[in-house]
Amino acid sequence: MAENTAPPPAAAARTPVSLDATYIDGSPTPLPKRDSIATNERTSIGALTPVKPSDMALKDPQPRCLFFDVFGTCVDWRKTVTDELWAQAREALNSPSSSLASRIRFTASDMTYKEWGELAQEWRNSYLTFTREVANNPDPSKPYKTVDEHHLDSLRSILTTRGLVFPRTDDTPANLVHDGSLWDEHQIQALSMVWHRLEPWPDTCRGILELNRLFWTCTLSNGNLTLLRDMCAHARMEFTHVFSAEMFRSYKPSPKVYLGAAEKMGLKPEECAMVAAHLDDLKAAKANGFRTIYVERPLEERRPELREEGFVDVWVGAGEDGFVTAAERLGVQVLRARRRSGSAPGRAETT
């Protein structure tokens, strides 16, 4: 039997924050002023512009809205999902009330933390295949399927294929099925919602607050709106707006998503920038007139051959400070004292 290696300690739980619907679906909130100190209601700090426009990484027209990919760019989905799969498997295996079939108990007991990570990657890959199929081959005759719905169907399929649950082909109510599977239907449904509770990268929340000083910040993810709202509240990611591909009844990389988001914000594509850790997302955004900001994240780049094509306007490398570095490149004054302490900035602070 393979040795089970425990995962790193889980991150401390966060107190969820509420997201005002005004910032989600309403008209764009006023932009902070670039030429004076203007109170920013979302960060309670001045919107300072310490550099000349000519010194900013993106020249005129400077973007007014930054759209963010979320999975992998803002949040570390891989660790959160793997930790949850591992923890729920340990709980099922150790529960005195579990009646697991011998074969399933042996299979689950033999899986290492790394192997649960491979299952998480397979789950993620199925999402990428699903969203690209919808984007590239739209079929109006088919009802729109959300990412939440796909995640549940995909998880069932993967668990069945890997011999961790038995196939369920009849209409027996889920609460009456006790067939020796690792998890019952209700537990699988709950596990599929782990994507609502993903943890942010260390620079994410701070970087968004810094960027809010000069720009609108808006999610543009294939995740459905309910998923994104829950995730933003859980991770305390204070975007000024939350958009989803669901609003445009397609998925990235369909032009409908990028152009629809720009139109909904009342902006031209050249007034928008896409922030992502995936070059294929940025290439599609660039093809639709967006500026592009690449923020490198561990293990996230799936198309490394695109690195040399030259469509990235701002590149934040793996050894830099993610969104905080992006904010500096875009003209936000990030004070050194705040960068060291992580504390909220005050008006009296200077560099």
QUIUR-V254327 format. One record per backbone hydrogen bond with DSSP energy under -1.0 kcal/mol. CO is the residue of the C=O (numbers start at 1). NH is the residue of the N-H. Records with the same first field share a line. If there is no record, write none. Layout:
CO->NH ; NH
This chain:
20->23
21->24 ; 25
40->43 ; 44
45->40
46->48
52->55
53->56
64->216
65->273
66->218
67->275
68->220
70->74 ; 75
74->201
75->72 ; 77
76->80
77->81
78->82
79->83
80->84
81->85
82->86
83->87
84->88
85->89
86->90
87->91
88->92
89->93
90->94
91->95
95->98
101->105
102->106
103->107
104->108
105->109
106->110
108->111
112->116
113->117
114->118
115->119
116->120
117->121
118->122
119->123
120->124
121->125
122->126
123->127
124->128
125->129
126->130
127->131
128->132
129->133
130->134
131->135
132->136
133->137
139->142
146->150
147->151
148->152
149->153
150->154
151->155
152->156
153->157
154->158
155->159
156->160
157->161
158->162
159->164 ; 165
160->163
164->182
173->176
174->177
180->101
184->188
185->189
186->190
187->191
188->192
190->193
191->194
193->196
194->197
199->76
201->204
203->207
204->208
205->209
206->210
207->211
208->212
210->213
211->214 ; 215
216->66
217->240 ; 241
218->68
219->243
221->245
224->228
225->229
226->230
227->231
228->232
229->233
230->234
231->235
232->237
233->17
237->239
241->219
244->247
245->248 ; 250
246->249
251->254
254->257 ; 258
255->259
256->260
257->261
258->262
259->263
260->264
261->265
262->267
263->266
268->271
269->272
271->64 ; 65
272->291
273->67
274->293
275->69
276->295
278->282
279->283
280->284
281->285
282->286
283->287
285->290
286->289
291->274
292->313 ; 314
293->276
294->316
297->300
303->306
304->307
306->309
314->294
316->296
317->320
321->324
322->326
323->327
324->328
325->329
326->330
327->332
328->331
329->57
332->334
335->339
336->340
337->341
338->342
